[in-house]
Amino acid sequence: GSVYKLAICFGWQMPAISTSTVATTSKYTLLSAADVLSIPATTWRVKNLLPDKGLAAIFGPSASGKSFMAFDLGTCIADGRMWFGHKTIAAPVVYVMLEGQAGLQKRVNALIKARGASLSEDFHLILEPVHLMDLNDVQNLAGVIPKGAVVFIDTLNRAAPTADENSSKDMGAIIEGANMLRQLTDGLVVLVHHTGKDTTQGMRGHSYESVELALQLI
């Protein structure tokens, strides 16, 4: 208080706060009920399963076929092909394959043989290591991904090799990296992950509340 009094004695005046300045610089927006009702409805990349933008997960026990399913899903999205009866809207797909590269050629050849046609040119693969907890790495990855693409990260564990999945801090950093990738690409990021020992408890790790959609293998 004495500092303020001394400053005032020497001619200092409290600067006036402009309400208009506060209103224009605030990061918060007040929404009315009408505003909420005017928000566009969810648009689907895979009807009733995956949105065209957001963060999602495919998870299941080890050796359950989740990577094969994710790979097949990605190729269907790339050329707008129906996937198990669900309509897809075509979009570029980038599949970040961090494990199982040894069998990649066999997998691609099997799909081509089964479909009788080559895979879409909009289906791309990345085989180099990716670290979701390294935001510089995330930015570099986003730089080669087409806008509006669907990005598969297979698997989450390999994309964060130093993380403690039981640590809220580490899991928060992983989700932050995935969200950053989603924002930079303006598309959909799909994490492929394992379940824990108790498969009824969902994905392995501390918390995945930020994941907006999860597909559980049965």
HUWOBEL-V639612 format. One record per residue. N is the residue number from 0. RES is the residue in three letters. PHI is phi in whole degrees, -180 to 180 (none if undefined). NEAR is the number of other ideal C-beta (glycine too) atoms within 10 Angstrom. Layout:
n->{N/N}
res->{RES/RES}
phi->{PHI/PHI}
near->{NEAR/NEAR}
This chain:
n->{0/1/2/3/4/5/6/7/8/9/10/11/12/13/14/15/16/17/18/19/20/21/22/23/24/25/26/27/28/29/30/31/32/33/34/35/36/37/38/39/40/41/42/43/44/45/46/47/48/49/50/51/52/53/54/55/56/57/58/59/60/61/62/63/64/65/66/67/68/69/70/71/72/73/74/75/76/77/78/79/80/81/82/83/84/85/86/87/88/89/90/91/92/93/94/95/96/97/98/99/100/101/102/103/104/105/106/107/108/109/110/111/112/113/114/115/116/117/118/119/120/121/122/123/124/125/126/127/128/129/130/131/132/133/134/135/136/137/138/139/140/141/142/143/144/145/146/147/148/149/150/151/152/153/154/155/156/157/158/159/160/161/162/163/164/165/166/167/168/169/170/171/172/173/174/175/176/177/178/179/180/181/182/183/184/185/186/187/188/189/190/191/192/193/194/195/196/197/198/199/200/201/202/203/204/205/206/207/208/209/210/211/212/213/214/215/216/217}
res->{GLY/SER/VAL/TYR/LYS/LEU/ALA/ILE/CYS/PHE/GLY/TRP/GLN/MET/PRO/ALA/ILE/SER/THR/SER/THR/VAL/ALA/THR/THR/SER/LYS/TYR/THR/LEU/LEU/SER/ALA/ALA/ASP/VAL/LEU/SER/ILE/PRO/ALA/THR/THR/TRP/ARG/VAL/LYS/ASN/LEU/LEU/PRO/ASP/LYS/GLY/LEU/ALA/ALA/ILE/PHE/GLY/PRO/SER/ALA/SER/GLY/LYS/SER/PHE/MET/ALA/PHE/ASP/LEU/GLY/THR/CYS/ILE/ALA/ASP/GLY/ARG/MET/TRP/PHE/GLY/HIS/LYS/THR/ILE/ALA/ALA/PRO/VAL/VAL/TYR/VAL/MET/LEU/GLU/GLY/GLN/ALA/GLY/LEU/GLN/LYS/ARG/VAL/ASN/ALA/LEU/ILE/LYS/ALA/ARG/GLY/ALA/SER/LEU/SER/GLU/ASP/PHE/HIS/LEU/ILE/LEU/GLU/PRO/VAL/HIS/LEU/MET/ASP/LEU/ASN/ASP/VAL/GLN/ASN/LEU/ALA/GLY/VAL/ILE/PRO/LYS/GLY/ALA/VAL/VAL/PHE/ILE/ASP/THR/LEU/ASN/ARG/ALA/ALA/PRO/THR/ALA/ASP/GLU/ASN/SER/SER/LYS/ASP/MET/GLY/ALA/ILE/ILE/GLU/GLY/ALA/ASN/MET/LEU/ARG/GLN/LEU/THR/ASP/GLY/LEU/VAL/VAL/LEU/VAL/HIS/HIS/THR/GLY/LYS/ASP/THR/THR/GLN/GLY/MET/ARG/GLY/HIS/SER/TYR/GLU/SER/VAL/GLU/LEU/ALA/LEU/GLN/LEU/ILE}
phi->{none/-66/-64/-62/-62/-64/-64/-64/-60/-94/98/-72/-127/-63/-65/-74/-95/-83/-66/-68/-65/-60/-66/-83/-100/-67/-88/-103/-123/-86/-108/-89/-61/-64/-61/-63/-67/-88/-65/-58/-69/-60/-105/-101/-89/-123/-53/65/-125/-129/-73/-77/-138/142/-129/-139/-144/-117/-142/-176/-64/-59/65/-91/93/-64/-69/-63/-65/-63/-63/-63/-59/-62/-68/-69/-63/-61/-116/68/-85/-58/-126/50/84/-104/-70/-118/-103/-58/-159/-61/-126/-122/-104/-89/-97/-103/-151/79/-63/-61/-99/-63/-62/-64/-65/-65/-62/-66/-66/-63/-65/-66/-92/70/-157/-71/-73/-60/-69/-87/-100/-122/-124/-125/-110/-73/-61/-130/-120/-67/-84/-101/-66/-67/-63/-63/-65/-64/-64/-61/-65/-106/-97/-62/-62/79/-78/-103/-113/-99/-110/-128/-112/-61/-60/-74/-85/-144/-64/-99/-80/-98/-67/-95/-98/-63/-64/-67/-67/-64/-67/-65/-64/-61/-65/-65/-66/-64/-62/-61/-68/-69/-95/55/-142/-119/-114/-115/-94/-100/-143/-95/-86/-82/-62/-96/-67/-75/-93/82/-68/-72/126/-68/-160/-129/-64/-79/-74/-81/-149/-131/-109/-99/-73/-112}
near->{5/6/7/10/8/10/12/11/8/6/6/10/7/8/6/6/7/10/8/7/9/9/8/8/8/9/4/5/6/6/11/8/7/7/10/8/8/9/8/5/5/12/10/15/25/22/14/8/16/24/15/16/18/17/20/22/21/23/25/20/14/8/7/15/11/22/21/14/17/21/23/17/26/23/22/22/27/23/17/14/16/11/19/10/6/15/14/21/13/14/18/20/29/23/24/24/21/19/11/14/11/7/11/14/9/9/17/16/10/12/18/13/9/9/13/6/11/11/17/18/9/18/21/19/16/17/11/10/11/20/18/26/17/16/14/8/17/23/12/12/25/19/9/10/22/16/11/14/20/29/26/25/28/23/23/25/18/18/26/23/10/8/20/12/18/12/13/11/10/17/21/14/17/26/20/15/23/25/17/17/24/20/14/15/23/14/24/25/27/27/26/26/24/18/20/15/7/8/17/7/9/16/22/19/24/17/13/19/8/13/21/15/15/14/18/14/13/6}
